[in-house]
């Protein structure tokens, strides 16, 4: 019989190197999965919204036109500060964020533009009804969309215009009736964009959106299509990523009782950049009456919680959906729609969904009012706790590393969207933006250790 543990001495070991090696070998697959499958967030900027506009209505001037329309709508109720108060902000907070929101609407009113060839894109149907060529119409629009992206980038580079930081197309889904049309639009758009910009010139914020995903195999088909485009057009492998729109219940719970959405990050060759919840398609598929279809319906919350669990730690971002109650009509109707939109934006933020969809220029004021208020309301507490953590000062709250990462990520998102100034953060925490990024996302410090906070 072996000697009792108490008699072995304080420094004696039971587990020898052979035991440890055996444990290492048994956990090699787990180590690989955690390292490769759950790398964490990249720390790069995530847009606060995606604006969907039918392809035939998109122009190079669209962002500026939406910004002007947003400001004009706010002016009709006394300006952005007055609107902020009317949707529930305290007077001092409304006064604090109004100049920032105005600057945003003048310089970068749309963060992410999606040129839409799916829902709402009716040009081919109109052409066919008039006796024209529906397929030719969409072909031409796909090429024009790529030209518009290239022209906007050129205008921004020359100082004669602006380009949205993120831009791309949503093509038709991979269900049988629309699959080939969707792939053709994707092919034409990407090929034309490469022809205009070159293999090294595609914008970093290029986003391709695959809607109405029902099965894992549809995502695998998308990966194959992108691999073929890259190899044929001379693009680096992995250059083209895509978003998945979660709009069907079959992706949340499959026929075998599993959650197919949880498989997506691990079968897509790291190409999926985000999951977007589709409010109305998903709600309708569950037979929810139109009057009750909403981002805050319990069915929506369940789907979004599953999505959140499915991508936690993978680096895939999340986006909430939209509200189709628009700030139009008489004064009371517009105010009610703004109040609803501001509340829903705030609700999403509180639940860890930092992006949503906007469908009309008049939704931009409340998108930024609610978003900026969220970050500025929490700024003082977050920066105080961060300063205490970095300086190892004992305060009223003793934060662990995981909480410090969450605090840093919160502040970083505020900086990236314009709600918070990097100079404010530096003054209150002593952290520059790069140090803040590495505190929020420690794996980045492995490649830039000199910039990581002590």
C-alpha positions, 0 to 999 in steps of 0.5 A, a space after each residue: 500500500 502507498 504511503 499516506 499523503 500526510 507523510 509525503 512532505 509539503 513538496 512531494 508530488 503524486 502526479 508525475 510528468 507521465 501523469 501530466 503528459 497523459 492529461 495534456 494528451 487527453 485534453 489536446 482536442 479541448 485545448 485546440 477547440 478553445 484556442 481556435 473555436 473561441 478566440 474572443 472578440 477581435 476588438 475591432 469596431 462594430 457598427 451600431 446599426 445596419 441600414 437596409 435600402 433597396 438596391 435601386 434606391 441607393 446612390 452615392 449621396 444616400 448617407 448624406 441625404 439620410 443625415 440631412 433628413 434626420 436632422 430636419 426631422 429632429 428640427 421639427 420638434 425643436 432639435 436633437 436636445 428637445 427630442 432627447 428629452 421627449 424620449 425620456 432623457 434627463 435634461 442634463 444628459 440630453 444637453 450633453 449628448 445632443 452636440 455629439 449626435 448632431 456631429 454624427 449625423 453631419 459626418 457619419 449618419 450611416 455606419 453600415 449600409 446594406 444594399 438590399 437585393 432581397 426583401 423590399 427590392 421590387 425593381 425586377 418585379 416592376 420590370 417584368 410587369 412592364 414587359 421588361 427583363 427582370 433578370 437583366 434588371 437585377 444583373 445591372 443593379 448588382 454591377 451598379 451597386 459595386 460601382 457605387 461602393 467603388 465611387 464612394 470610396 474614391 470620393 472619400 479618398 479625394 476628400 470630395 465625399 464620404 463612404 460608410 465605414 461598413 457596406 455590402 449587399 444582401 442577396 436572395 436566400 439559398 432556398 431552391 426558388 431563389 438560390 441561383 438568383 442570389 448566387 448570381 447577384 453575389 458573383 456579379 457584385 464581388 467580381 465587379 468590385 474586384 475589377 474596380 478596386 483590385 484584389 488588395 483594394 476591397 474595403 475592410 468593412 465589406 459585408 455580405 449578408 446571407 438571409 433566411 438561413 434554415 440549415 447548416 448546409 446552406 452556410 457550408 454552401 456559402 463557404 464553398 461559393 466564397 472559396 470559388 470567388 476568391 480562387 477565381 478572382 485572385 483574392 487571398 483565402 478567407 478575404 470574404 466573410 459573411 453575416 447570417 440572418 437568423 430568420 427561421 425557427 429551424 436554425 434555432 431548433 433543428 429536426 433532431 432537437 439540436 441547435 443548428 445555429 451553435 454549429 455555424 461558427 465551427 463549420 464556416 472556416 471562420 468566415 461568419 462575422 455576425 448573426 442578425 436576428 430577423 424580427 418579422 420573418 422569424 415572428 411570422 414563421 411562428 404564426 405570431 399575429 402581425 400586431 404582436 410581431 416585435 423585437 421584444 416578443 418572448 419568442 424573439 428573446 428566446 431566439 436571441 438568447 440561443 444566438 447569444 449562447 451559440 456565438 459566445 467567445 467565438 468572435 462572431 458579433 450579434 445584431 438585433 432586428 428592426 421595428 417597422 413602426 416608423 417616425 412618420 405621420 402627424 406629430 403624435 405618431 412620430 413621437 410615439 414611434 421615436 419613443 418606441 425606437 429609443 426604448 427598443 435600442 436601449 433594451 437591446 444594448 442592455 441585453 448585450 446586442 450592440 447593433 440593430 437594423 434601421 429602415 428609415 432616415 427618421 430612425 437615425 436620431 433616436 438610434 444615436 440618442 439612445 446609444 450615446 445615452 447608454 454609454 455616457 450614463 455608464 461612463 463615470 462608474 466604468 472608468 472609475 472601476 477601470 482606474 481602480 483595477 489598473 492602479 490596484 486601488 481598493 474601491 467600493 467594488 472589487 472587480 475580477 479580471 473578467 469584469 475588468 474586461 467587460 468594463 473596458 469593452 463597454 468603454 471601448 464601444 463608446 469610443 468607437 461609436 463616438 459617444 465617448 472621447 478617447 481623451 476623456 478615457 485617457 484623462 480618467 483612467 490613464 488608458 489610451 485606446 490601444 491599451 483599452 483595447 488590449 485590456 478588453 481583449 487580452 489575446 490581442 496583447 499577445 501580438 502587441 505586448 508592449 502596448 498592454 496595460 501593466 
